[in-house]
Amino acid sequence: MTSSEQLSELLDKLHMLKEDYQMKDDLAKKAKREHDAFQAEVFELMRETGLRTVRTDVATFATKSTLYAKVQDMDAFTEWVKATGLEDEFLRQKEVGARLNEYVREAVNNGTPLPEGTTWYPREYISITSE
């Protein structure tokens, strides 16, 4: 087998692998959408019936609700970070999102202003703990 033929086979395999992961990624995204929609229905039913935690033979299901931060205006947010001296907490690349979410949750819970350039959105879900 020539190196050209070998390269051609390798490129064919690379193409096949790419198509395979793209198909699986599409399936996973569809499954996630279905899961999320069904979870929202069950969450609402649990809320309406006043059940916050339900234990079954397979798992314990508990309704959860949390807030996530979202930077809408990066310039305003960066200005706020610098003005409050929080560069080390918010302008590093790692763990910034988690710390910003924590900061925004505290602000919402305490009724204090959000960082400039940010807002928040809720995420409601059901935590599943296998027995």
N, C-alpha and C positions, 0 to 999 in steps of 0.2 A: 504494500500500500504506500502510495506516495504521500509526502507531507501535505500536498494540496488536497488529496482525497481525505486524509485524516482530519485536516482542518475543516473541510466541508462537513464531515460527519459530526465533528464537535459543534460546529455552528448550527447544524440541524438539531442536535440535542439541546443546545442552548435555547433555540427557538421553541422547541417542544416544552421545555421546562418553564419558559416564560408564559406560554399559553396556559399551561397547567396551573401555575400559581395565580394567574389572572382570573381563571375560571373559579378556582377555589376561593379567591378573595371576593369575587362577585357573590358566590354562594354564602360566604360568611357575612357579608354586608346585608344580604337579604335576610338571613337567619337572625341577625342582630335587629333589623327593623321589625321583624315579626315578634321577636322576644320583647322588644321595647314597647310595642303597641299592646301586646297581651299583658305585659306587666302593668301598664298604665290602667288597663281595665280592672285587673285584680286589685291594684292599689286603691282605686276608686271604690270598689265593692267593699274592701276592708274598712276604708274610711267611713263609708255610709253605714256600715253595720257596727262601727265603733270598736272594731278589733284591731289592735296594734300589733299583736303577736299571736301566731297560731302555730302549734306544734302538731306535726303529723308523724306517721311512721317513718317517713324518709328524711325529714328535715324540720327545722324551726324557721318560720317565716316571720320577719318583723318589718313593718313599714318604717321607712327612714326618710328624712327630708333634710337637705342641706343647701347651702348657697355656694355659688362659684363666681369669682370675680371675672370681669371682662374689661380690658383696656380698650376704650373707644377712641381716645385721643392720646397717642403716645407722647406727643410734645408736652401737653398739659400734665400728663402723669409724670414724666421725667422732671419737669419743673417742680412739681409738688414733692417728689422724692428728694430732690436736691435741697429744696427749701426746708424740709423737715429733717434733713440729715440722715436719711435712711438709705443712702446709696448702697451700702454693703448688703442690706437685706433685699432690695428690690432691683438693683441694676446688675447683678451677677447673672450668669446664664443658668446655672443649676438651682433648682429648688425655689426659684422665684415665684412660680405659679402657686405652689403650695403655701408659701408664706403670704402671698397676696390674698389668696382665698381666706386664710386664717384672719388676716387683718380686716378684710371686708366683712367677714362674719361677725367679728367683734364690734365693728362700727355699726352694723345693722342691729345687732342685739342691744347695743348701748344707746342707739339713737344718735350717734355722732356722725359727722359728715364723712362721706366716702373720700378716698384719695381723688384728687383732681384727675379728670379724664377717664374715670372708671365707672362702671355700673355693676350690677349683679344679675344673675338669673338663677332660678331654683332648679334643683334636680330631685325628683322624688323617685324612690326605687324601693324594692323589697330585698332585704338582705337574706340570703339563704345559708344556713349553717347545717351542714350534713351531720347526722347523728353518728 
